[in-house]
Amino acid sequence: MVEAKTCSFCFEKIQPGTGRMYIKKDGRSYNFCSTKCFKNLVDLKRVPRRTKWSKNYQKG
């Protein structure tokens, strides 16, 4: 049975066999549904709570 995963940035469900896994040197692992989410978290260091298109966006 394949485990269902969610994107670490936008919290969308990731289909089995797709997406990208990123593991930091300290052992934390992140799953991403797209390159857009990967670049926003890793390269641009954006916070999901402040990004309007993510599900974790908080107004106010």
C-alpha positions as CSV (number, residue, x, y, z in Angstrom):
1,M,0.0,0.0,0.0
2,V,1.3,3.4,-1.0
3,E,1.3,6.1,1.7
4,A,-0.5,9.3,0.9
5,K,1.6,12.4,1.3
6,T,0.9,16.1,1.4
7,C,3.0,19.0,0.1
8,S,5.1,20.7,2.8
9,F,4.3,24.2,1.4
10,C,0.8,24.3,0.0
11,F,-0.7,21.2,1.8
12,E,-2.1,19.7,-1.4
13,K,-2.3,15.9,-1.7
14,I,0.5,14.4,-3.7
15,Q,-0.3,11.5,-6.1
16,P,1.9,8.4,-5.7
17,G,4.9,8.4,-8.0
18,T,4.9,12.2,-8.4
19,G,6.4,15.1,-6.6
20,R,9.8,15.8,-5.1
21,M,11.3,14.9,-1.7
22,Y,14.0,17.2,-0.2
23,I,16.0,16.1,2.8
24,K,18.0,18.7,4.8
25,K,21.4,17.9,6.4
26,D,19.8,17.8,9.9
27,G,17.5,14.9,8.8
28,R,14.2,16.8,8.2
29,S,12.4,15.8,5.1
30,Y,10.0,17.8,2.9
31,N,7.6,16.6,0.2
32,F,6.6,19.0,-2.6
33,C,3.9,18.6,-5.2
34,S,5.6,21.0,-7.8
35,T,8.7,22.9,-8.6
36,K,6.8,26.1,-7.6
37,C,6.4,24.9,-4.0
38,F,10.0,23.7,-3.9
39,K,11.4,27.0,-5.1
40,N,9.2,29.1,-2.7
41,L,10.3,27.2,0.4
42,V,13.9,26.2,-0.3
43,D,15.3,28.8,-2.7
44,L,13.2,31.9,-1.8
45,K,12.7,31.0,1.9
46,R,9.0,32.1,1.8
47,V,6.6,31.3,4.7
48,P,3.5,29.4,3.6
49,R,1.3,31.5,6.0
50,R,2.2,34.6,4.1
51,T,1.8,33.2,0.6
52,K,-1.7,33.9,-0.7
53,W,-2.1,30.9,-3.0
54,S,-1.3,28.3,-0.3
55,K,-3.9,26.6,1.8
56,N,-2.1,27.7,5.0
57,Y,-2.5,31.4,4.2
58,Q,-3.8,33.5,7.1
59,K,-5.5,36.8,6.5
60,G,-4.9,39.6,9.0
